[in-house]
Amino acid sequence: MASPGSLNPVSNAVPASQVSAILLDAGGVLVFPQPDRLLPPLREAGVDPDLATLERAHYRAMAIQDAEALPPVPDSWWRNYLLGYVAACGVGQDRAQLLATEMALRIRGHAWAHVGLGAMDGLRAVAALGLPMGVVSNSDGSVEGDLRRLGVCHVPAAAHGPDPSAGVAMGVILDSAVVGVAKPDPAIFRIALDALGVPAGRSVLHVGDSLRYDVAGALAAGLQPVHLDPYGFCPAPDGHLHVRNLAELAGSLISNQR
């Protein structure tokens, strides 16, 4: 496994002056599954991970799915994700299968409502670059409302302007369940860029945590994918850029301006 951030760092490949817009995934970049919903069954299974361990488990679970030959089907995605997640939290193999199945049945709807460690500082740093920004998420129709409610980001109403209590202002927030197309289909990126008034091209960065959905989708749309992969778990790391977090992305782009 590569060391975190050691492969294809953004600082080596993206001249800041050539970046026209930045798109972000939501899950695994801004928000994560809620600890208060996941911790009770994990503690019943004999493990008590802290927040950093829970976030690391997310990236391990995503990497496991990315390495599978076939994409997960919608009905089993959440259960398969939780299987990798609980194992990464320290649940033994003999217990993990049953626990993941139980948790998948118990934890449904609006589960991705925990703001990641350092996510807001990183998001504000990226926003301070002054580039057009948007969110492109495979979700269930809840992502825009959840991001606003959590104070992460929002699309300002034209009549009222930005609402500081709702977080960073975005040009667009797309939810696959709302627009009817999901990553890795390049059409969802085209919808986002049309809303931003920015043409598709390698000057557009898309930052996400999934090789299968974010990296593959951005490449299909002709964009520059940036894999948010803080632990170096990416199963196929060549051919695309990597960052540990949004603050590193912002810092790399700022340093390239000098």
SVG drawing of the C-alpha trace seen along z (x, -y; Angstrom):
<svg xmlns="http://www.w3.org/2000/svg" viewBox="-36 -40 42 57">
<polyline fill="none" stroke="black" stroke-width="0.4" points="0.0,0.0 1.3,-3.4 1.8,-6.0 -1.0,-8.5 -0.8,-11.3 2.4,-9.9 1.0,-9.1 0.3,-11.8 -0.1,-14.7 -2.1,-17.6 0.9,-20.0 2.8,-18.3 0.2,-18.3 -2.4,-21.2 -1.4,-24.7 -3.8,-26.8 -4.1,-29.4 -5.6,-26.7 -8.3,-25.5 -11.7,-26.8 -14.0,-25.2 -14.0,-22.6 -16.7,-20.0 -17.0,-18.0 -18.5,-14.7 -20.5,-14.9 -20.1,-11.6 -16.5,-10.9 -15.5,-14.5 -17.8,-16.7 -20.0,-14.3 -19.9,-10.7 -22.3,-8.2 -23.5,-9.5 -21.4,-8.1 -24.4,-8.1 -26.2,-5.7 -23.2,-3.4 -21.5,-3.3 -24.3,-1.5 -24.2,1.7 -20.4,1.5 -20.1,1.2 -22.4,4.2 -20.0,6.1 -17.1,5.2 -15.4,2.4 -15.5,-1.4 -13.8,-3.3 -13.1,-7.0 -14.1,-9.5 -10.8,-9.2 -11.1,-5.4 -14.7,-5.7 -13.5,-8.0 -10.6,-5.6 -13.1,-2.8 -15.2,-4.7 -12.2,-4.9 -11.3,-1.3 -14.9,-0.3 -14.9,-2.4 -11.6,-1.0 -12.9,2.6 -15.9,1.8 -13.7,0.0 -11.5,3.2 -14.5,5.4 -14.8,6.5 -18.5,5.5 -20.3,2.5 -22.6,3.2 -26.3,3.3 -28.4,0.6 -30.2,3.1 -26.9,4.4 -24.6,1.4 -25.2,0.2 -24.9,3.7 -21.6,4.4 -20.3,1.0 -21.0,1.7 -19.3,5.1 -16.0,3.4 -16.7,0.6 -17.3,2.8 -14.3,5.0 -12.1,1.9 -13.4,0.9 -12.1,4.1 -15.1,6.4 -13.9,10.0 -14.7,11.8 -17.0,14.3 -19.2,11.4 -18.9,8.9 -21.2,10.5 -24.2,10.7 -23.5,7.3 -23.4,5.6 -26.7,7.2 -28.3,6.1 -27.0,2.5 -28.1,2.2 -31.6,3.0 -31.6,0.7 -29.8,-2.3 -31.6,-3.7 -32.3,-7.2 -30.4,-10.4 -27.5,-8.4 -24.8,-10.6 -25.2,-13.6 -21.9,-13.9 -19.5,-16.6 -16.0,-15.2 -13.0,-16.1 -11.4,-19.2 -14.0,-19.2 -15.2,-22.7 -11.8,-24.3 -10.8,-22.5 -14.0,-23.6 -13.5,-27.2 -9.9,-27.1 -11.1,-25.8 -13.9,-28.4 -11.4,-31.1 -9.7,-30.4 -12.7,-32.2 -13.4,-29.5 -16.9,-28.3 -17.8,-25.4 -20.5,-22.8 -21.4,-19.4 -22.2,-16.3 -23.5,-13.5 -25.0,-10.0 -27.7,-10.3 -31.3,-9.7 -32.8,-13.2 -31.6,-14.4 -28.1,-15.8 -28.9,-19.5 -31.2,-19.8 -28.8,-17.9 -25.8,-20.0 -27.7,-23.2 -29.1,-22.0 -25.6,-21.0 -24.2,-24.4 -21.8,-22.9 -22.9,-24.5 -25.9,-25.8 -27.0,-27.4 -28.0,-30.9 -31.5,-32.1 -31.3,-34.7 -33.4,-37.1 -31.6,-36.9 -27.9,-36.1 -25.6,-33.8 -26.8,-32.7 -23.7,-32.4 -25.6,-30.1 -26.0,-27.6 -22.3,-27.3 -20.2,-28.0 -22.1,-29.3 -22.1,-26.9 -23.1,-27.4 -25.0,-24.1 -25.7,-21.1 -26.8,-18.0 -28.4,-14.9 -28.6,-11.9 -32.0,-11.0 -33.3,-14.5 -31.7,-14.8 -32.2,-11.2 -28.6,-10.3 -25.8,-9.1 -22.0,-9.0 -20.1,-7.6 -22.5,-8.7 -20.8,-11.8 -24.2,-13.4 -24.5,-14.4 -21.2,-16.4 -22.5,-18.1 -25.6,-19.2 -23.5,-20.6 -21.2,-22.5 -24.1,-23.9 -25.4,-25.3 -22.0,-26.9 -21.6,-28.2 -18.3,-26.4 -17.4,-24.2 -16.2,-20.7 -12.5,-20.1 -9.4,-19.1 -9.4,-22.5 -12.3,-21.4 -11.4,-19.4 -13.8,-16.8 -12.8,-15.7 -14.3,-12.5 -13.5,-9.4 -14.5,-6.7 -12.4,-5.3 -15.4,-3.6 -17.8,-6.6 -15.8,-9.8 -12.6,-9.1 -14.1,-7.0 -17.0,-9.5 -14.8,-12.5 -12.6,-10.9 -15.6,-10.0 -16.8,-13.6 -13.4,-14.9 -12.6,-16.4 -9.6,-16.1 -10.3,-13.7 -8.8,-14.2 -9.1,-11.2 -9.5,-12.1 -7.6,-9.1 -6.1,-10.1 -4.7,-6.6 -3.5,-5.5 -6.1,-2.8 -6.8,-3.4 -6.6,0.1 -5.5,-1.4 -3.7,-4.6 -2.0,-5.4 -3.4,-7.8 -5.1,-10.3 -4.4,-12.8 -4.6,-12.3 -5.0,-14.4 -5.3,-13.7 -8.0,-16.3 -9.5,-19.6 -7.0,-21.7 -4.2,-20.0 -5.9,-20.7 -6.3,-24.4 -2.7,-24.7 -1.4,-23.0 -3.3,-25.3 -2.2,-28.4 1.5,-27.3 1.3,-26.8 0.2,-30.4 3.5,-31.6"/>
</svg>
